[in-house]
């Protein structure tokens, strides 16, 4: 639902198709039917499979472990507006995977996050998640973090303070009531904001406003803004909700992880850096 900002520089759709085809061919025994019936029984007896979960999700090698978290997070001046980040200033060879809105609730994505130990950040909109918060409780249980993307996905820029505060603080209260946590990170819908947004975000307890430098479209294409058309250390990647008939969240994540590995990078936990 959040359109990518900046200049679009596309990865060829044919490459995405070829990658997915390779994924399907290389994981036929542990593909979409794995984990049910006879397939589940066979997998449970297969030590190689359980020792190499990356193959189950279409990767040719395991993700490298991220480096230890930095001693300090990105600076935030107390009493001032929260910083606005498109990427994290770090030399660590990590990128950060963020997922918007919460429209897609595939139970197998929970399995993917758990088995690959992906430190993903989910920016949730209450009106989009609807009655599906149980799905995100399961994601949180396997290591995902839950962050703020407003109550109703309204474009905030230009709205009065009271309206912006209601959108941001309202979702803070929802997430606290359901999960007992107050998100530190906030992402404005559509990536648009103004000085009033920053003031309201700070008043609602946000330590940072997180945008993105890289976005993945529904067909698996990566688009870039503010810099070279390639993944770099510190990049924040946004994966919006998919389009009907497009690739699933799992398929797009597999393509993204392959692109991360090709650049000699791995996935870091955004909350350790911000």
Secondary structure per residue as TSV (DSSP state, phi and psi in degrees):
chain	resnum	aa	ss	phi	psi
A	1	X	-	360.0	-22.7
A	2	X	-	-93.3	110.7
A	3	X	-	-71.0	145.2
A	4	X	-	-69.6	141.9
A	5	X	-	-87.1	167.9
A	6	X	S	76.0	-167.6
A	7	X	-	-76.5	133.6
A	8	X	-	-88.6	125.4
A	9	X	-	-128.0	110.3
A	10	X	-	-95.8	143.9
A	11	X	-	-85.6	136.7
A	12	X	-	-59.9	136.0
A	13	X	H	-62.4	-33.8
A	14	X	H	-61.1	-37.3
A	15	X	H	-63.5	-43.2
A	16	X	H	-60.8	-43.0
A	17	X	H	-62.5	-42.5
A	18	X	H	-65.4	-40.1
A	19	X	H	-62.0	-43.3
A	20	X	H	-66.3	-38.1
A	21	X	H	-62.3	-43.1
A	22	X	H	-63.2	-38.3
A	23	X	H	-60.7	-45.7
A	24	X	H	-65.2	-40.6
A	25	X	H	-69.2	-37.1
A	26	X	H	-81.8	-9.1
A	27	X	T	-130.6	33.7
A	28	X	G	-60.0	-35.5
A	29	X	G	-78.4	-18.3
A	30	X	G	-130.1	34.2
A	31	X	S	-84.3	-141.1
A	32	X	T	-59.1	-24.2
A	33	X	T	-89.8	-5.8
A	34	X	T	-62.1	145.1
A	35	X	T	95.1	1.6
A	36	X	S	-132.9	145.1
A	37	X	H	55.7	-137.3
A	38	X	H	-60.6	-37.1
A	39	X	H	-60.7	-41.1
A	40	X	H	-65.1	-40.5
A	41	X	H	-62.7	-45.2
A	42	X	H	-63.8	-41.2
A	43	X	H	-64.5	-38.0
A	44	X	H	-63.7	-27.4
A	45	X	T	-90.7	-4.4
A	46	X	-	-101.6	99.1
A	47	X	H	-64.8	-35.2
A	48	X	H	-61.8	-42.5
A	49	X	H	-61.0	-47.6
A	50	X	H	-69.5	-26.3
A	51	X	H	-80.5	-16.6
A	52	X	-	-129.3	66.4
A	53	X	H	-65.3	-20.9
A	54	X	H	-59.2	-33.0
A	55	X	H	-65.4	-33.7
A	56	X	H	-60.7	-29.7
A	57	X	T	-105.8	18.5
A	58	X	T	84.6	15.4
A	59	X	-	-98.6	147.6
A	60	X	S	-89.6	-12.4
A	61	X	S	-152.4	156.2
A	62	X	-	-69.7	153.2
A	63	X	-	-69.3	133.9
A	64	X	-	-61.0	147.1
A	65	X	-	-66.1	140.0
A	66	X	-	-68.7	158.2
A	67	X	-	-68.1	166.7
A	68	X	-	-57.6	147.9
A	69	X	-	-58.7	147.5
A	70	X	-	-64.8	155.6
A	71	X	S	-66.8	-29.6
A	72	X	S	-130.9	145.6
A	73	X	-	-82.0	172.6
A	74	X	S	-56.4	138.4
A	75	X	-	-66.5	144.9
A	76	X	-	-135.0	118.8
A	77	X	-	-74.9	116.9
A	78	X	T	-56.9	133.9
A	79	X	T	84.7	-11.0
A	80	X	S	-99.3	177.6
A	81	X	-	-68.2	150.1
A	82	X	-	-67.4	149.2
A	83	X	E	-66.9	150.7
A	84	X	E	-108.1	120.7
A	85	X	E	-118.3	129.0
A	86	X	S	-97.8	-26.7
A	87	X	B	-151.6	165.8
A	88	X	-	-102.4	130.0
A	89	X	-	-73.4	98.3
A	90	X	-	-151.0	151.1
A	91	X	-	-92.9	-9.3
A	92	X	S	-62.0	141.5
A	93	X	S	-86.3	64.4
A	94	X	E	-128.7	151.0
A	95	X	E	-122.9	169.2
A	96	X	E	-125.1	125.0
A	97	X	E	-96.4	121.3
A	98	X	E	-126.4	140.7
A	99	X	E	-123.1	133.2
A	100	X	E	-102.4	147.5
A	101	X	E	83.0	-55.9
A	102	X	T	96.1	22.6
A	103	X	-	-74.5	-33.2
A	104	X	-	-92.8	126.2
A	105	X	-	-129.4	59.2
A	106	X	-	-81.0	117.6
A	107	X	H	-58.7	-29.2
A	108	X	H	-73.5	-20.1
A	109	X	H	-66.1	-34.6
A	110	X	H	-60.7	-44.5
A	111	X	H	-60.4	-41.1
A	112	X	H	-61.9	-47.6
A	113	X	H	-60.6	-42.3
A	114	X	H	-67.2	-49.2
A	115	X	H	-71.1	-34.8
A	116	X	H	-91.1	-4.4
A	117	X	T	54.8	49.0
A	118	X	-	-80.6	122.1
A	119	X	-	-85.2	69.7
A	120	X	-	-85.8	155.1
A	121	X	E	-116.7	125.4
A	122	X	E	-105.9	114.7
A	123	X	E	-95.2	109.0
A	124	X	E	-104.5	139.9
A	125	X	-	-109.5	124.1
A	126	X	H	-59.1	-45.4
A	127	X	H	-68.9	-19.8
A	128	X	H	-87.5	-42.7
A	129	X	H	-63.7	-39.0
A	130	X	T	59.2	-132.0
A	131	X	T	-83.4	11.5
A	132	X	T	-94.2	23.4
A	133	X	H	-65.8	-23.6
A	134	X	H	-60.0	-36.4
A	135	X	H	-60.2	-41.4
A	136	X	H	-78.1	-22.4
A	137	X	H	-64.1	-40.1
A	138	X	H	-66.9	-39.8
A	139	X	H	-63.1	-42.7
A	140	X	H	-62.0	-36.4
A	141	X	H	-65.6	-23.8
A	142	X	T	-103.3	13.3
A	143	X	T	115.3	-6.7
A	144	X	-	-72.3	150.6
A	145	X	E	-104.2	149.8
A	146	X	E	-111.9	124.2
A	147	X	E	-127.0	176.7
A	148	X	E	-97.7	128.5
A	149	X	-	-132.2	27.7
A	150	X	-	79.5	168.2
A	151	X	S	-73.6	-46.2
A	152	X	S	-126.4	11.1
A	153	X	-	60.3	38.7
A	154	X	-	-80.8	144.4
A	155	X	-	-70.5	116.6
A	156	X	-	-84.1	-32.6
A	157	X	T	-56.5	127.7
A	158	X	T	93.4	-14.3
A	159	X	-	-74.3	152.2
A	160	X	-	-66.3	161.3
A	161	X	H	-54.1	-45.7
A	162	X	H	-59.4	-41.2
A	163	X	H	-67.8	-41.5
A	164	X	H	-67.0	-42.8
A	165	X	H	-61.4	-41.3
A	166	X	H	-61.2	-41.1
A	167	X	H	-65.0	-44.2
A	168	X	H	-80.2	-53.1
A	169	X	H	-64.1	-34.4
A	170	X	H	-59.4	-42.2
A	171	X	H	-73.9	-32.7
A	172	X	H	-56.6	-46.0
A	173	X	H	-66.4	-39.5
A	174	X	H	-60.7	-48.3
A	175	X	H	-68.9	-34.7
A	176	X	H	-67.4	-41.5
A	177	X	H	-64.4	-36.4
A	178	X	H	-84.9	-35.3
A	179	X	H	-122.1	-7.2
A	180	X	S	74.7	16.7
A	181	X	-	-124.8	149.6
A	182	X	-	-111.6	110.6
A	183	X	-	-55.4	140.2
A	184	X	S	-90.6	-20.2
A	185	X	E	-114.4	143.5
A	186	X	E	-131.6	137.5
A	187	X	-	-122.3	117.6
A	188	X	-	-72.2	138.2
A	189	X	G	-54.8	140.6
A	190	X	G	65.4	3.7
A	191	X	G	71.7	14.7
A	192	X	-	-103.7	140.0
A	193	X	-	-160.5	171.1
A	194	X	-	-144.6	-174.3
A	195	X	H	-60.7	-32.8
A	196	X	H	-65.6	-37.0
A	197	X	H	-60.4	-46.2
A	198	X	H	-63.4	-40.1
A	199	X	H	-63.9	-46.7
A	200	X	H	-64.9	-40.9
A	201	X	H	-61.2	-44.1
A	202	X	H	-62.8	-43.1
A	203	X	H	-65.9	-24.8
A	204	X	T	-90.6	0.5
A	205	X	T	99.2	10.0
A	206	X	-	-76.8	131.6
A	207	X	S	-87.2	-20.5
A	208	X	E	-158.0	149.7
A	209	X	E	-102.6	116.6
A	210	X	E	-105.5	114.6
A	211	X	-	-99.6	-138.4
A	212	X	-	-162.2	155.3
A	213	X	S	-103.8	-24.1
A	214	X	E	-126.3	139.2
A	215	X	E	-132.7	145.8
A	216	X	E	-109.3	123.0
A	217	X	-	-77.2	172.3
A	218	X	T	-63.5	-23.8
A	219	X	T	-94.9	7.8
A	220	X	S	94.4	-0.4
A	221	X	-	-75.2	139.4
A	222	X	E	-95.4	134.8
A	223	X	E	-122.0	149.8
A	224	X	E	-127.2	153.6
A	225	X	-	-138.9	151.0
A	226	X	S	56.5	54.7
A	227	X	S	146.8	-170.5
A	228	X	-	-66.5	154.6
A	229	X	S	-86.1	61.8
A	230	X	S	-158.2	156.7
A	231	X	-	-70.7	138.9
A	232	X	-	-131.8	156.6
A	233	X	T	-54.6	135.4
A	234	X	T	90.2	-4.8
A	235	X	B	-64.8	136.6
A	236	X	E	-95.7	124.3
A	237	X	E	-107.8	127.5
A	238	X	E	-100.9	129.9
A	239	X	E	-117.2	93.1
A	240	X	-	-68.1	169.4
A	241	X	-	-60.2	145.2
A	242	X	-	-74.9	169.5
A	243	X	-	-99.6	149.8
A	244	X	T	-55.9	130.6
A	245	X	T	84.1	-5.4
A	246	X	S	-85.1	-173.0
A	247	X	-	-69.5	148.8
A	248	X	-	-72.9	167.0
A	249	X	H	-59.6	-39.6
A	250	X	H	-65.4	-43.5
A	251	X	H	-63.6	-43.6
A	252	X	H	-66.4	-36.4
A	253	X	H	-66.4	-39.0
A	254	X	H	-60.0	-46.4
A	255	X	H	-60.9	-41.8
A	256	X	H	-64.4	-44.1
A	257	X	H	-65.0	-35.4
A	258	X	H	-64.5	-41.3
A	259	X	H	-64.2	-39.3
A	260	X	H	-60.7	-46.8
A	261	X	H	-65.6	-38.4
A	262	X	H	-62.0	-26.3
A	263	X	T	-91.9	6.7
A	264	X	T	69.6	30.5
A	265	X	-	-113.6	175.0
A	266	X	E	-142.4	-176.9
A	267	X	E	-102.3	125.9
A	268	X	-	-104.4	167.8
A	269	X	-	-91.8	114.4
A	270	X	H	-56.5	-40.3
A	271	X	H	-67.9	-16.8
A	272	X	H	-75.9	-18.9
A	273	X	H	-109.1	-19.2
A	274	X	-	-120.8	360.0
